[in-house]
Amino acid sequence: MGVKDNRTKPVALITGGGSGIGAAIAGKLAQTHHVVVCGRRQKRIEEVANSINGTAVQADVGIEDDVDRLIKQIIEKFGRLDALILNAGVNHEGKVTETSFEDWERVIRINLTSGFLVSKAALPYLSKNGGSIVTISSVAGLKTAPSLPAYCASKAGIIALTQSIAVDYADRHVRANIVCPGWVRTEMADEEMKSLAKDSGETLEQAYQRVTKLIPARRPSNPEEIANTAAWLISNEASFITGAVIPVDGGSLTLE
């Protein structure tokens, strides 16, 4: 029996794949795809890739040369790219007058510009196989929150960018959709909760309970719940869905 050519298996690229939602999506998609895990922290992406028999590629997707190298490596190794998960993201808290230009630029570059750069480089290959893009935005891109101008602007922008791709590339059989999580129990969210807990004298769990008490589901989601939605959007079961914005938020937006 011959060795199966790995170029026949669909390939998925996940940016920001070293932890949290990205790592959960990597684990989910590994059931159907060869997964390329991308991030800036080499050790973290290698740990995720090794756990799913995937491939780790270190890159800063907010830098065009890094993105070009990333896509080139994928095509040289696999000859194809079938799915793209735009998940790279950072946060910064502070009102407009409390936000430096450097902080603003960093959030916009990583949360929004990276989506443009990776999509631009990947679309010629996604177009060959009727590929799919799933962007991980946030409910903060649909409804602003206090002291998060850079984050909210970047998340609203990546929604518009993804929908533009959906419109412009539908005739090339590329689908592009957006998932908007609410509170998700991740390392990034834990850091925010620790800050809230410190200010209020609460425990971490009490802080989570406080920020989710008005959500109909009365809890944060877990990364696997976001991963399940992303995997469904990539699958053929969602073959006529493009340009959609899907909140995965326990019903929080229904109260706005």
C-alpha positions in Angstrom: 0.0 0.0 0.0 1.4 3.4 -1.0 1.8 6.4 1.2 -1.1 8.8 0.9 -0.2 12.1 -0.6 -0.8 14.8 2.0 -1.7 17.2 -0.8 -5.1 15.5 -1.2 -6.2 16.5 2.3 -7.7 20.0 2.7 -5.6 22.5 4.5 -6.7 25.1 7.0 -4.7 28.1 8.3 -5.4 29.5 11.7 -3.9 32.8 12.7 -3.6 33.5 16.5 -3.7 29.7 16.9 -1.4 29.3 19.9 -4.1 29.6 22.6 -7.8 30.1 23.5 -10.2 30.2 20.6 -7.5 29.6 18.0 -6.2 26.5 19.7 -9.7 25.1 20.1 -10.5 25.7 16.4 -7.2 24.0 15.5 -8.3 20.9 17.5 -11.7 20.8 15.9 -10.5 21.3 12.3 -7.8 18.6 12.7 -10.6 16.1 12.4 -11.1 17.1 8.7 -8.1 19.2 7.7 -4.4 19.4 7.9 -4.1 22.5 10.2 -1.4 25.1 10.0 -1.2 26.9 13.3 0.3 30.4 13.0 1.2 32.9 15.8 4.0 35.0 17.1 4.9 32.7 20.1 6.9 29.8 18.6 6.6 27.5 21.7 2.8 27.9 22.0 2.0 27.2 18.3 4.4 24.2 18.3 2.6 22.8 21.4 -0.8 23.2 19.6 0.4 21.8 16.3 2.1 18.8 17.9 -1.0 17.9 19.8 -3.1 17.7 16.6 -0.4 16.4 14.2 -0.5 19.8 12.5 2.1 22.3 11.3 3.4 25.4 13.2 4.6 28.5 11.3 5.8 31.4 13.3 4.8 34.8 11.8 3.5 38.2 12.7 0.5 38.5 10.5 0.5 42.3 10.8 3.7 42.4 8.8 3.4 41.9 5.0 6.7 40.1 4.5 5.8 37.6 7.3 2.4 37.0 5.7 4.0 36.4 2.2 6.5 33.9 3.7 3.7 32.2 5.6 1.5 31.6 2.6 4.5 30.6 0.5 5.5 27.9 3.0 2.0 26.5 3.0 1.7 26.3 -0.8 5.2 24.9 -1.1 4.5 22.1 1.4 0.8 21.3 0.6 0.1 22.8 -2.8 -3.2 24.1 -1.6 -5.1 26.2 0.9 -8.8 25.5 1.6 -9.8 27.3 4.7 -8.6 30.4 6.6 -9.5 31.3 10.1 -8.7 34.9 11.0 -8.3 34.8 14.7 -5.3 36.9 15.6 -6.2 39.6 18.1 -5.1 41.8 21.0 -6.9 44.1 23.3 -6.2 47.6 24.8 -8.3 49.3 27.4 -8.6 53.1 27.7 -10.8 55.9 26.4 -9.7 57.8 23.3 -7.8 60.4 25.3 -6.1 57.6 27.3 -5.0 55.7 24.2 -1.6 56.4 22.7 -1.1 56.3 18.9 1.2 53.3 19.4 -1.5 51.4 21.2 -4.1 52.3 18.7 -1.9 51.3 15.8 -0.9 48.0 17.4 -4.6 47.0 17.9 -5.6 48.0 14.4 -2.6 46.3 12.8 -3.1 43.0 14.6 -6.9 42.9 14.7 -7.7 44.4 11.3 -4.8 45.0 9.0 -3.6 41.4 9.5 -7.0 40.2 8.2 -6.5 42.2 5.0 -2.9 41.0 4.5 -3.6 37.3 5.1 -6.8 37.4 3.0 -5.0 39.2 0.1 -2.2 36.6 0.1 -4.5 33.6 0.6 -7.4 34.4 -1.8 -5.8 33.3 -5.0 -5.4 29.8 -3.5 -8.7 29.7 -1.7 -10.3 30.6 -5.1 -8.9 27.4 -6.7 -10.8 25.0 -4.4 -13.9 26.9 -3.4 -12.4 27.8 -0.1 -13.8 29.5 3.0 -12.9 32.2 5.4 -14.1 32.5 8.9 -13.3 35.7 10.8 -13.4 35.7 14.6 -14.7 39.2 15.5 -16.6 40.0 18.7 -19.9 41.3 19.9 -17.8 44.4 20.6 -17.7 44.9 16.8 -21.6 45.1 16.8 -22.2 47.0 20.0 -19.5 49.2 21.6 -18.3 48.8 25.1 -16.8 51.4 27.5 -13.1 52.2 27.2 -12.4 50.0 24.2 -12.3 52.3 21.2 -9.4 50.6 19.4 -10.7 47.1 20.0 -14.3 48.0 19.0 -13.2 49.8 15.9 -10.9 47.0 14.8 -13.6 44.4 15.4 -16.2 46.4 13.5 -13.7 46.9 10.7 -12.9 43.2 10.3 -16.6 42.5 10.0 -16.9 44.9 7.1 -13.7 43.6 5.5 -15.0 40.0 5.6 -18.3 41.0 4.2 -16.5 42.8 1.4 -14.6 39.6 0.6 -17.9 37.7 0.6 -19.4 40.1 -2.0 -16.3 40.4 -4.2 -15.3 36.7 -4.3 -18.6 34.8 -4.3 -18.3 34.4 -8.1 -15.0 32.5 -7.4 -16.8 30.2 -5.0 -15.2 31.6 -1.9 -17.4 32.0 1.2 -16.5 34.4 4.0 -18.4 34.6 7.3 -18.0 36.2 10.7 -18.4 34.7 14.2 -18.9 37.3 17.0 -18.2 35.7 20.4 -19.3 37.4 23.7 -17.5 36.5 26.8 -15.3 33.4 26.3 -13.3 31.8 29.0 -9.8 32.3 27.6 -6.4 33.5 28.8 -7.1 37.0 27.5 -10.5 37.1 29.2 -9.0 35.8 32.4 -6.6 38.7 32.4 -9.5 41.2 32.0 -11.4 39.4 34.8 -8.3 39.5 37.1 -8.2 43.3 36.6 -11.9 43.7 37.4 -11.6 41.3 40.4 -8.6 43.3 41.8 -10.5 46.6 41.5 -13.7 45.2 43.2 -12.1 42.8 45.7 -13.8 39.8 44.0 -12.5 36.4 43.1 -12.0 35.6 39.4 -15.1 33.4 39.4 -17.1 36.2 41.1 -15.9 38.7 38.4 -17.1 36.3 35.7 -20.4 35.9 37.4 -20.9 39.6 37.6 -20.1 40.4 33.9 -22.4 37.6 32.7 -25.3 37.9 35.1 -27.4 39.8 32.6 -26.6 37.4 29.7 -29.6 35.0 29.2 -27.2 32.0 29.4 -25.8 33.3 32.7 -22.2 32.2 31.8 -19.3 32.8 29.5 -18.9 30.4 26.6 -16.0 28.1 26.2 -13.6 28.1 23.3 -14.9 24.8 22.0 -18.4 26.4 21.4 -16.8 29.0 19.2 -14.7 26.3 17.4 -17.9 24.3 16.7 -19.5 27.3 15.0 -16.4 28.1 12.9 -16.0 24.4 11.8 -19.7 24.4 10.7 -19.3 27.5 8.7 -16.3 26.0 6.9 -18.1 22.7 6.2 -20.3 22.0 3.2 -23.3 22.0 5.5 -23.0 25.8 5.3 -22.5 25.9 1.6 -24.9 28.7 0.9 -24.0 30.9 3.8 -21.7 33.8 3.0 -21.3 37.3 4.5 -23.2 36.2 7.6 -22.5 37.6 11.1 -23.2 35.0 13.7 -23.2 36.0 17.4 -22.1 33.2 19.8 -22.9 35.2 22.9 -25.4 33.4 25.0 -28.1 35.8 23.9 -26.4 39.0 25.2 -27.2 41.0 22.0 -30.9 40.2 22.4 -31.0 42.5 25.4 -29.6 45.5 23.7 
